[in-house]
Amino acid sequence: SPDASTRHQAEAQFNSFSLQHGFGVALLEILLSSAVDEQLRQLAAVLCRQFIHVHWTRQKAGFIEPEVQEEHKQTMRSQLVAALSLEQSKLRTAVSMAVASVAKEDFP
């Protein structure tokens, strides 16, 4: 949002939600849902990439607890690969960036 107050509130909510186990999986369920508006799906992909960046592995500088549980990592990897075949190019582009983040964390 262009309004700084609204943006700060949204960022605080995101940070709070990102501490919940299963948050990454939930973001990808939003991304994969054709019933959700395309802009929200794109936002879910971008937020997923940010989530992966800070919660994927404890070995990363800038890591923030909690670490993504292994079962959720497996689910997220599968969902991301499935999302690469989405029809909308904006969504595929956002997903490819999240896939790259996983690859970077899994194979440093």
C-alpha positions in Angstrom: 0.0 0.0 0.0 1.2 3.6 -0.6 0.0 4.4 2.9 2.9 3.8 5.2 0.7 3.0 8.2 -1.3 0.4 6.3 1.9 -1.1 4.9 3.5 -1.4 8.4 0.4 -3.1 9.8 0.4 -5.6 6.9 4.1 -6.3 7.4 3.6 -6.8 11.1 0.8 -9.2 10.4 2.9 -11.1 7.9 5.8 -11.4 10.4 3.4 -12.7 13.0 1.8 -15.3 10.7 5.2 -16.4 9.4 6.0 -17.7 12.8 3.2 -20.3 12.6 4.1 -23.8 11.4 2.5 -24.5 8.0 2.5 -20.9 6.9 4.5 -21.6 3.8 2.2 -24.4 2.8 -0.8 -22.1 3.3 0.7 -19.5 1.1 1.2 -22.1 -1.7 -2.4 -23.3 -1.3 -3.5 -19.7 -2.0 -1.1 -19.5 -5.0 -2.5 -22.7 -6.4 -6.2 -21.8 -5.9 -7.8 -20.7 -9.1 -10.7 -19.3 -7.0 -8.3 -16.6 -5.6 -7.7 -13.3 -7.4 -4.5 -13.4 -9.5 -2.9 -10.4 -7.7 -3.4 -12.1 -4.4 -1.9 -15.3 -5.8 1.1 -13.4 -7.0 1.5 -11.8 -3.6 1.4 -15.2 -2.0 4.2 -16.3 -4.2 6.3 -13.3 -3.3 5.6 -13.7 0.4 6.5 -17.4 0.0 9.9 -16.5 -1.4 10.5 -14.1 1.5 9.3 -16.8 4.0 11.8 -19.3 2.5 14.6 -16.8 2.7 14.3 -16.4 6.5 12.8 -19.7 7.7 14.1 -22.5 5.5 17.3 -23.4 7.3 19.1 -22.6 10.5 22.4 -22.6 8.7 21.6 -19.4 6.8 22.7 -15.9 8.0 19.6 -13.9 8.8 17.6 -17.1 9.9 14.5 -16.4 12.0 12.8 -19.2 14.0 11.0 -21.4 13.4 12.7 -23.5 10.8 10.3 -25.0 8.3 9.5 -28.5 9.3 10.9 -31.2 6.9 7.4 -32.5 6.0 6.4 -28.9 5.1 9.6 -28.5 3.0 8.7 -31.6 1.0 5.1 -30.4 0.5 6.3 -26.9 -0.5 8.9 -28.3 -3.0 6.1 -30.4 -4.6 3.7 -27.4 -4.7 6.3 -25.1 -6.1 7.1 -27.5 -8.9 3.3 -27.9 -9.7 2.9 -24.1 -9.7 5.5 -23.8 -12.5 2.8 -25.0 -14.8 0.3 -22.3 -14.0 -1.2 -20.6 -17.0 -0.4 -17.0 -15.9 3.1 -15.9 -16.7 3.3 -13.4 -13.7 2.6 -16.3 -11.4 5.1 -18.6 -13.0 7.7 -15.8 -12.8 7.1 -15.3 -9.1 7.1 -19.1 -8.5 10.4 -19.5 -10.3 12.0 -17.0 -7.9 10.7 -19.0 -5.0 12.0 -22.2 -6.6 15.4 -20.5 -7.0 15.3 -19.6 -3.3 14.7 -23.2 -2.3 17.5 -24.4 -4.6 19.9 -21.9 -3.1 19.0 -23.0 0.4 19.1 -26.8 -0.3 22.3 -26.6 -2.4 24.3 -23.7 -1.1 
